Amino acid sequence: MAPHASSLLATSRRETSLLMRLALPICGAQLAQAGMGVTDVMMTGRQSATDLAAVSVGSSLWMPLMLFMTGTLMGLTPIVAQLLGGGRQARIRPNVHQALWVALALGLIAALLLWFTVMPIFRLMGVPEGVAELSASYLSAVAFGMPGVALFQALRAFSDGMNHTRPSLTISLVGLGVNIPSNFVLIYGGAGLTGLFGDWLPAPIQQLPALGAWGCGIATALSMWTMGLAMCRYTRRSQTLGAIELWRTPTPPSWHLIRQLLVVGLPIGVAIFVEVTLFTLIALFVASFGEVTVAAHQVALNFTSILFMLPLSLGMALTVRVGNTLGTGNLRGARFVAWNGIAVCLGIALFNNLIIWFGAEPVIALYTHNVEVQRLALSLVVLAMLYQVSDSLQVTMAGALRGYKDTRIIMVITLISYWLVGLAGGHWLGTRGLGQWVAPLGVHGYWIGLVAGLSVAALLLGWRLQAISRAVSEGRRHVAQSD
């Protein structure tokens, strides 16, 4: 028994090391991209509360669109990982080309939606007129960057599937490096530059207009295209990816390969869209409670989302590891890889709660000097500790299921858990309470709904992963092979 336990522990350590080697660069890339959102919130918040509310509400619209594109294109990752694990590298290039065609279409559709549909949504949700107009101008600028970020995400999915996750980190840091100075110049204009460097600056620079939320949108679009073009350059010149010859000859659209990608990726995109829409709709409902509540909600969400990046990255890395292992034909090993990754993520989630407990107050003070916003945000962060564990578990379980290409069930579970339990339950608690026993809880009711929805998702995804991984390892179920 002891030798078996020792062998199991050694295998776990080896697999954990491989998983973390993939996950840490992904986490760095996610943090860099999240850093753009944090920068937007901090910089516009110091411009005015109205600009902060406009960017917060606007982000709740374009982020779901971007993440839907990201999720759909993530279907490429298990396809590439499985082909790589099975030694069929020649089939990788045509599959990546189909993902690029899909990315182009999704980017253009997202841009059109941001240009033409946002004001009716704002009116429907009762967003204050001043905030709605500023937010619409912000989104009109962000729309130009959507094709660029779609290009980046398609090539990132390819690179991750090839076990090369560091390039996405480097390029995301480049994007952040473009975003911060662009934000400063465009949001604050000449007055901000003069305050930073002094009045020795040339008069034309001092007279640059302060564009506020609109300038923030322009900076975001610039960052998106920077990352997309940089990823093109990397995949073209990289020696490690040279054997794929990605840019040698374009492959025309192939419905068979596009369908293969969409069968795996579209449910992922819908699941992520449903998850993010939960947060989006809550942000829009909360907007009717006033600027202080909107700001506090966004600050608390930003802070906890940063800590969530490592569990999210572990889920993405787990897709690669499970896909690689299945590609080699090691079906029992794939099951071990999946559950070992989930155990690692559970430990990280508990550690994150310690960080929240001890760091919430000083971190929130960095976001805003408004005492009322700080107090409300702190009360929301306490609730966030309750869903850190279930959120971390559900995202890694979903990552493992993506490695098995079992993505449709993720979509169904997400719809039930997030919209029925999380959103509907949270809206009821926030606006109606529990009859004569509990008064309407406002924004806290929505956050309690989040806790419930994420917990139900974790339980259902855990049940599904247990059933699928066991059936595959025992040969009672087969994983579809990539073409």
C-alpha positions as CSV (number, residue, x, y, z in Angstrom):
1,M,0.0,0.0,0.0
2,A,2.8,2.4,0.9
3,P,4.7,2.0,-2.4
4,H,1.4,2.6,-4.3
5,A,0.8,5.8,-2.2
6,S,4.3,6.9,-2.9
7,S,4.0,6.4,-6.6
8,L,0.7,8.2,-6.6
9,L,2.2,11.2,-4.8
10,A,5.1,11.3,-7.2
11,T,2.8,11.3,-10.2
12,S,0.7,14.0,-8.6
13,R,3.7,16.2,-8.1
14,R,4.9,15.7,-11.6
15,E,1.5,16.4,-13.1
16,T,1.0,19.5,-10.8
17,S,4.4,20.8,-12.0
18,L,3.4,20.4,-15.6
19,L,0.0,22.0,-15.0
20,M,1.5,25.0,-13.2
21,R,4.0,25.5,-15.9
22,L,1.2,25.9,-18.3
23,A,-1.1,27.8,-16.0
24,L,1.2,30.5,-14.6
25,P,1.9,32.2,-17.9
26,I,-1.8,32.0,-18.7
27,C,-2.5,33.6,-15.3
28,G,0.0,36.3,-16.0
29,A,-1.8,37.0,-19.4
30,Q,-5.2,37.0,-17.7
31,L,-3.9,39.4,-15.0
32,A,-2.4,41.7,-17.6
33,Q,-5.7,41.8,-19.5
34,A,-7.6,42.3,-16.2
35,G,-5.1,45.0,-15.4
36,M,-6.5,46.9,-18.4
37,G,-10.0,46.8,-16.8
38,V,-8.6,47.8,-13.4
39,T,-6.7,50.7,-15.1
40,D,-9.8,51.8,-16.9
41,V,-11.8,51.8,-13.6
42,M,-9.2,53.6,-11.6
43,M,-8.3,56.3,-14.1
44,T,-11.9,57.1,-15.1
45,G,-12.9,57.0,-11.4
46,R,-10.4,59.8,-10.7
47,Q,-11.8,61.8,-13.6
48,S,-15.4,61.8,-12.3
49,A,-18.0,59.4,-10.8
50,T,-20.1,59.7,-14.0
51,D,-17.2,58.6,-16.2
52,L,-16.5,55.7,-13.9
53,A,-20.2,54.7,-14.0
54,A,-20.2,55.0,-17.8
55,V,-17.1,52.8,-18.2
56,S,-18.4,50.3,-15.7
57,V,-21.8,49.9,-17.4
58,G,-20.2,49.9,-20.8
59,S,-17.7,47.2,-19.8
60,S,-20.6,45.0,-18.7
61,L,-21.8,45.0,-22.3
62,W,-18.6,44.6,-24.4
63,M,-16.9,42.1,-22.0
64,P,-19.6,39.4,-22.5
65,L,-19.3,39.8,-26.3
66,M,-15.5,39.5,-26.1
67,L,-15.7,36.5,-23.8
68,F,-18.2,34.8,-26.1
69,M,-15.7,35.1,-28.9
70,T,-12.9,33.9,-26.6
71,G,-15.0,30.9,-25.5
72,T,-16.0,29.9,-29.0
73,L,-12.4,30.2,-30.2
74,M,-11.2,28.2,-27.2
75,G,-12.7,25.2,-28.9
76,L,-9.5,25.2,-31.0
77,T,-7.3,24.5,-27.9
78,P,-8.5,20.9,-27.2
79,I,-8.5,20.2,-30.9
80,V,-4.8,21.3,-31.3
81,A,-3.8,19.7,-28.0
82,Q,-5.3,16.3,-29.1
83,L,-3.7,16.5,-32.5
84,L,-0.4,17.4,-30.9
85,G,-0.6,14.5,-28.4
86,G,-1.5,12.1,-31.1
87,G,1.4,13.2,-33.3
88,R,-0.7,14.6,-36.1
89,Q,0.8,18.0,-36.4
90,A,0.0,18.3,-40.2
91,R,-3.7,18.7,-39.4
92,I,-3.1,21.6,-37.0
93,R,-2.6,24.3,-39.7
94,P,-5.9,23.9,-41.5
95,N,-7.8,23.8,-38.2
96,V,-6.2,27.1,-37.0
97,H,-7.0,28.7,-40.4
98,Q,-10.7,27.9,-39.8
99,A,-10.5,29.5,-36.4
100,L,-9.2,32.7,-38.0
101,W,-12.1,32.8,-40.4
102,V,-14.5,32.4,-37.5
103,A,-12.6,35.1,-35.5
104,L,-13.0,37.6,-38.3
105,A,-16.7,37.0,-38.5
106,L,-17.2,37.2,-34.8
107,G,-15.2,40.4,-34.5
108,L,-17.2,42.2,-37.1
109,I,-20.5,41.1,-35.6
110,A,-19.5,42.2,-32.2
111,A,-18.4,45.6,-33.5
112,L,-21.8,46.1,-35.2
113,L,-23.7,45.1,-32.1
114,L,-21.8,47.7,-30.0
115,W,-22.4,50.4,-32.6
116,F,-26.1,49.9,-33.1
117,T,-27.8,48.2,-30.1
118,V,-26.5,49.7,-26.8
119,M,-28.8,52.8,-26.3
120,P,-32.0,50.7,-26.5
121,I,-30.5,48.3,-23.9
122,F,-29.6,51.3,-21.6
123,R,-33.2,52.7,-21.9
124,L,-34.7,49.3,-21.2
125,M,-32.6,48.8,-18.1
126,G,-33.2,52.4,-16.8
127,V,-29.6,53.6,-16.9
128,P,-29.5,57.3,-16.1
129,E,-29.3,59.4,-19.3
130,G,-26.0,61.1,-18.6
131,V,-24.3,57.8,-17.9
132,A,-25.9,56.1,-20.9
133,E,-24.7,58.8,-23.4
134,L,-21.1,58.6,-22.1
135,S,-21.1,54.8,-22.0
136,A,-22.4,54.7,-25.6
137,S,-19.5,56.9,-26.8
138,Y,-17.1,54.7,-24.9
139,L,-18.5,51.6,-26.6
140,S,-18.4,53.1,-30.0
141,A,-14.6,53.4,-29.6
142,V,-14.2,49.9,-28.1
143,A,-16.1,48.4,-31.1
144,F,-13.1,49.2,-33.5
145,G,-10.9,46.9,-31.4
146,M,-13.2,43.8,-31.4
147,P,-11.8,42.2,-34.7
148,G,-8.3,42.8,-33.3
149,V,-9.0,41.0,-30.0
150,A,-10.7,38.2,-31.9
151,L,-7.6,37.6,-33.9
152,F,-5.5,37.6,-30.8
153,Q,-7.7,35.1,-29.0
154,A,-7.7,32.7,-32.0
155,L,-3.9,32.6,-32.2
156,R,-3.7,32.4,-28.5
157,A,-5.9,29.3,-28.5
158,F,-3.5,27.8,-31.0
159,S,-0.4,28.7,-29.1
160,D,-1.9,27.4,-25.8
161,G,-2.9,24.1,-27.4
162,M,0.7,23.7,-28.6
163,N,1.8,24.0,-24.9
164,H,3.3,27.4,-25.5
165,T,1.5,29.7,-23.0
166,R,4.2,32.2,-22.4
167,P,3.7,34.3,-25.6
168,S,0.2,35.2,-24.5
169,L,1.7,36.6,-21.3
170,T,4.3,38.7,-23.1
171,I,1.9,40.1,-25.6
172,S,-0.7,40.8,-22.9
173,L,1.9,42.8,-21.0
174,V,2.6,44.7,-24.2
175,G,-1.1,45.5,-24.5
176,L,-1.2,46.7,-20.9
177,G,1.9,48.8,-21.7
178,V,0.0,50.5,-24.5
179,N,-3.2,50.8,-22.5
180,I,-1.9,52.7,-19.4
181,P,-0.2,55.7,-21.2
182,S,-2.9,55.9,-23.8
183,N,-5.5,56.0,-21.1
184,F,-3.7,58.8,-19.3
185,V,-3.3,61.0,-22.3
186,L,-6.8,60.4,-23.7
187,I,-8.8,60.5,-20.5
188,Y,-7.1,63.5,-18.8
189,G,-5.8,65.3,-21.9
190,G,-3.3,68.2,-21.6
191,A,-4.4,69.1,-18.1
192,G,-3.4,65.7,-16.8
193,L,0.0,65.8,-18.6
194,T,0.7,69.3,-17.3
195,G,-0.1,68.1,-13.8
196,L,2.3,65.2,-14.1
197,F,5.2,66.8,-15.9
198,G,4.8,70.5,-15.3
199,D,3.8,73.5,-17.4
200,W,7.0,73.4,-19.5
201,L,5.2,71.2,-22.0
202,P,4.5,72.7,-25.4
203,A,1.2,74.6,-25.7
204,P,-0.4,72.1,-28.2
205,I,0.2,69.3,-25.7
206,Q,-1.2,71.3,-22.8
207,Q,-4.4,72.0,-24.9
208,L,-5.2,68.4,-25.7
209,P,-8.8,67.7,-24.8
210,A,-9.8,65.5,-21.9
211,L,-11.9,62.8,-23.5
212,G,-12.9,61.0,-20.3
213,A,-14.8,57.7,-21.0
214,W,-14.6,58.1,-24.8
215,G,-10.8,58.4,-24.5
216,C,-10.7,55.3,-22.4
217,G,-12.5,53.4,-25.2
218,I,-10.0,54.6,-27.8
219,A,-7.2,53.4,-25.6
220,T,-8.8,50.0,-25.2
221,A,-9.2,49.6,-29.0
222,L,-5.5,50.5,-29.5
223,S,-4.5,47.8,-27.0
224,M,-6.7,45.2,-28.7
225,W,-5.2,45.7,-32.1
226,T,-1.6,45.9,-30.6
227,M,-2.1,42.4,-29.1
228,G,-3.7,40.9,-32.2
229,L,-0.9,42.1,-34.5
230,A,1.8,41.1,-32.1
231,M,0.4,37.6,-31.9
232,C,0.4,37.4,-35.7
233,R,4.1,38.5,-35.7
234,Y,5.0,35.9,-33.0
235,T,3.2,32.9,-34.7
236,R,4.9,33.9,-38.0
237,R,8.4,34.2,-36.7
238,S,8.5,31.7,-33.8
239,Q,10.9,28.8,-34.3
240,T,9.1,26.6,-31.8
241,L,5.9,26.8,-34.0
242,G,7.8,26.8,-37.3
243,A,7.0,23.1,-38.0
244,I,3.3,24.0,-38.3
245,E,4.0,26.6,-41.1
246,L,0.9,28.5,-40.1
247,W,1.3,31.4,-42.5
248,R,2.6,29.4,-45.5
249,T,-0.6,29.1,-47.6
250,P,-4.1,30.2,-46.5
251,T,-6.7,27.5,-46.2
252,P,-10.0,28.5,-47.7
253,P,-13.1,28.2,-45.4
254,S,-14.0,24.6,-44.9
255,W,-17.5,24.0,-43.4
256,H,-16.5,20.5,-42.1
257,L,-13.6,21.9,-40.0
258,I,-15.6,25.0,-39.0
259,R,-18.4,22.8,-37.8
260,Q,-15.9,20.7,-35.8
261,L,-14.6,23.9,-34.2
262,L,-18.1,25.2,-33.5
263,V,-19.4,21.9,-32.1
264,V,-16.7,22.1,-29.4
265,G,-16.3,25.9,-29.1
266,L,-19.8,27.3,-29.5
267,P,-21.1,25.7,-26.3
268,I,-18.0,27.0,-24.5
269,G,-18.8,30.5,-25.8
270,V,-22.4,30.3,-24.9
271,A,-21.5,29.0,-21.4
272,I,-19.0,31.8,-20.8
273,F,-21.5,34.3,-22.3
274,V,-24.2,33.1,-19.9
275,E,-21.8,33.3,-16.9
276,V,-20.6,36.8,-17.8
277,T,-24.2,37.9,-18.7
278,L,-25.1,37.0,-15.1
279,F,-22.6,39.7,-14.0
280,T,-23.6,42.0,-16.8
281,L,-27.3,42.0,-16.0
282,I,-26.6,42.4,-12.4
283,A,-24.5,45.5,-13.2
284,L,-27.3,46.9,-15.3
285,F,-29.9,46.2,-12.6
286,V,-27.6,47.7,-9.9
287,A,-27.2,50.8,-12.1
288,S,-30.7,51.9,-11.1
289,F,-29.6,52.1,-7.4
290,G,-27.3,55.1,-8.2
291,E,-23.7,55.9,-8.9
292,V,-22.4,55.0,-5.4
293,T,-23.8,51.5,-5.6
294,V,-22.6,51.0,-9.2
295,A,-19.1,52.1,-8.3
296,A,-19.0,49.9,-5.1
297,H,-20.2,46.9,-7.1
298,Q,-17.6,47.4,-9.8
299,V,-14.7,47.9,-7.3
300,A,-15.6,44.8,-5.3
301,L,-16.0,42.8,-8.6
302,N,-12.6,44.0,-9.9
303,F,-10.8,43.1,-6.8
304,T,-12.2,39.6,-6.4
305,S,-11.9,39.0,-10.2
306,I,-8.1,39.5,-10.0
307,L,-7.7,36.8,-7.4
308,F,-9.9,34.5,-9.5
309,M,-7.4,34.6,-12.4
310,L,-5.3,31.7,-11.2
311,P,-8.2,29.3,-10.8
312,L,-9.4,30.4,-14.2
313,S,-6.0,29.9,-15.7
314,L,-5.8,26.4,-14.1
315,G,-9.0,25.5,-15.8
316,M,-7.6,26.7,-19.2
317,A,-4.4,24.7,-18.6
318,L,-6.3,21.7,-17.6
319,T,-8.1,21.7,-21.0
320,V,-4.6,21.4,-22.6
321,R,-3.3,18.7,-20.2
322,V,-6.4,16.5,-20.5
323,G,-6.5,16.9,-24.3
324,N,-2.8,16.0,-24.6
325,T,-3.2,13.0,-22.4
326,L,-6.2,11.7,-24.3
327,G,-4.4,12.3,-27.6
328,T,-1.7,9.8,-26.4
329,G,-4.3,7.2,-25.7
330,N,-3.8,7.3,-21.9
331,L,-7.4,7.3,-20.8
332,R,-6.9,6.5,-17.1
333,G,-4.1,9.1,-17.0
334,A,-6.5,11.7,-18.3
335,R,-8.9,11.1,-15.4
336,F,-6.1,11.4,-12.9
337,V,-4.9,14.7,-14.6
338,A,-8.4,16.1,-14.3
339,W,-9.0,15.4,-10.6
340,N,-5.5,16.3,-9.6
341,G,-5.9,19.7,-11.2
342,I,-9.2,20.2,-9.3
343,A,-7.5,19.4,-6.0
344,V,-4.8,21.9,-6.7
345,C,-7.4,24.6,-7.5
346,L,-9.3,23.9,-4.3
347,G,-6.2,24.7,-2.3
348,I,-5.6,27.9,-4.2
349,A,-9.2,29.0,-3.7
350,L,-8.8,28.7,0.1
351,F,-5.6,30.6,0.0
352,N,-7.3,33.4,-2.0
353,N,-9.9,33.7,0.7
354,L,-7.1,34.5,3.2
355,I,-5.9,37.3,0.9
356,I,-9.4,38.7,0.6
357,W,-9.8,38.6,4.4
358,F,-6.6,40.5,5.2
359,G,-6.2,42.7,2.1
360,A,-9.7,43.9,1.2
361,E,-9.7,47.2,3.1
362,P,-6.3,48.7,1.9
363,V,-6.9,47.4,-1.7
364,I,-10.4,49.0,-1.9
365,A,-8.9,52.3,-0.7
366,L,-6.7,52.3,-3.8
367,Y,-9.7,52.3,-6.1
368,T,-11.6,55.3,-4.6
369,H,-11.4,57.9,-1.9
370,N,-15.2,58.0,-1.4
371,V,-15.8,56.6,2.0
372,E,-19.4,55.6,1.2
373,V,-18.2,53.6,-1.8
374,Q,-15.5,52.0,0.2
375,R,-17.9,50.9,3.0
376,L,-20.4,49.3,0.6
377,A,-17.6,47.6,-1.5
378,L,-16.1,46.1,1.6
379,S,-19.5,44.5,2.6
380,L,-19.7,43.0,-0.9
381,V,-16.2,41.6,-0.8
382,V,-17.2,39.7,2.4
383,L,-19.9,38.0,0.3
384,A,-17.4,37.2,-2.4
385,M,-15.4,35.0,0.0
386,L,-18.4,32.7,0.1
387,Y,-18.3,32.0,-3.6
388,Q,-14.6,31.8,-4.2
389,V,-14.4,28.1,-3.5
390,S,-17.4,27.1,-5.7
391,D,-16.4,29.5,-8.5
392,S,-12.9,28.1,-8.6
393,L,-14.1,24.5,-8.6
394,Q,-16.7,25.0,-11.3
395,V,-14.2,26.7,-13.6
396,T,-11.6,23.9,-13.3
397,M,-14.3,21.2,-13.7
398,A,-15.5,23.0,-16.9
399,G,-11.8,23.1,-18.1
400,A,-11.4,19.4,-17.6
401,L,-14.7,18.7,-19.4
402,R,-13.5,20.8,-22.3
403,G,-10.5,18.6,-22.6
404,Y,-12.9,15.7,-23.0
405,K,-14.7,17.8,-25.6
406,D,-17.9,17.4,-23.5
407,T,-18.9,21.0,-23.8
408,R,-22.7,21.0,-24.4
409,I,-23.5,19.9,-20.9
410,I,-21.4,22.8,-19.6
411,M,-23.7,25.1,-21.5
412,V,-26.9,23.5,-20.1
413,I,-25.6,23.5,-16.5
414,T,-24.5,27.1,-16.8
415,L,-27.9,28.2,-18.1
416,I,-29.7,26.5,-15.2
417,S,-27.3,27.5,-12.5
418,Y,-26.6,31.1,-13.5
419,W,-29.8,32.4,-15.0
420,L,-32.4,30.4,-13.1
421,V,-30.7,30.2,-9.7
422,G,-28.2,33.0,-9.7
423,L,-29.9,35.8,-11.7
424,A,-33.6,35.1,-11.0
425,G,-32.9,34.3,-7.4
426,G,-30.7,37.3,-6.9
427,H,-33.1,39.7,-8.6
428,W,-35.9,38.5,-6.4
429,L,-33.9,39.0,-3.2
430,G,-32.6,42.3,-4.4
431,T,-35.9,43.8,-5.4
432,R,-38.5,41.9,-3.3
433,G,-36.7,40.2,-0.5
434,L,-38.5,37.3,1.2
435,G,-42.0,38.7,1.8
436,Q,-42.6,39.9,5.4
437,W,-39.5,38.2,6.7
438,V,-36.7,39.9,4.8
439,A,-36.9,43.3,3.1
440,P,-35.5,43.8,-0.4
441,L,-31.7,43.4,0.0
442,G,-30.6,45.7,-2.9
443,V,-27.2,44.9,-4.3
444,H,-26.5,42.4,-1.5
445,G,-29.4,40.3,-2.8
446,Y,-27.8,40.0,-6.2
447,W,-24.5,38.9,-4.7
448,I,-26.3,36.3,-2.6
449,G,-27.8,35.0,-5.9
450,L,-24.2,34.8,-7.2
451,V,-23.2,32.6,-4.3
452,A,-26.1,30.2,-4.9
453,G,-25.7,30.0,-8.7
454,L,-22.0,29.3,-8.6
455,S,-22.5,26.6,-5.9
456,V,-25.1,24.8,-7.9
457,A,-22.9,24.9,-11.0
458,A,-19.9,23.4,-9.1
459,L,-22.1,20.5,-7.8
460,L,-23.6,19.7,-11.3
461,L,-20.2,20.0,-13.1
462,G,-18.6,17.8,-10.6
463,W,-21.2,15.1,-11.1
464,R,-20.8,15.3,-14.8
465,L,-17.0,15.1,-14.8
466,Q,-17.1,12.1,-12.5
467,A,-19.4,10.3,-14.8
468,I,-17.5,11.2,-18.1
469,S,-14.0,10.6,-16.8
470,R,-14.9,7.2,-15.4
471,A,-16.8,6.1,-18.5
472,V,-13.9,7.1,-20.8
473,S,-11.2,5.5,-18.5
474,E,-13.2,2.2,-18.5
475,G,-13.7,2.3,-22.3
476,R,-17.5,2.7,-22.1
477,R,-17.3,6.1,-23.8
478,H,-15.1,7.4,-26.6
479,V,-13.8,11.0,-27.1
480,A,-14.3,12.3,-30.6
481,Q,-11.0,12.5,-32.5
482,S,-10.0,15.8,-34.2
483,D,-9.7,15.8,-38.1
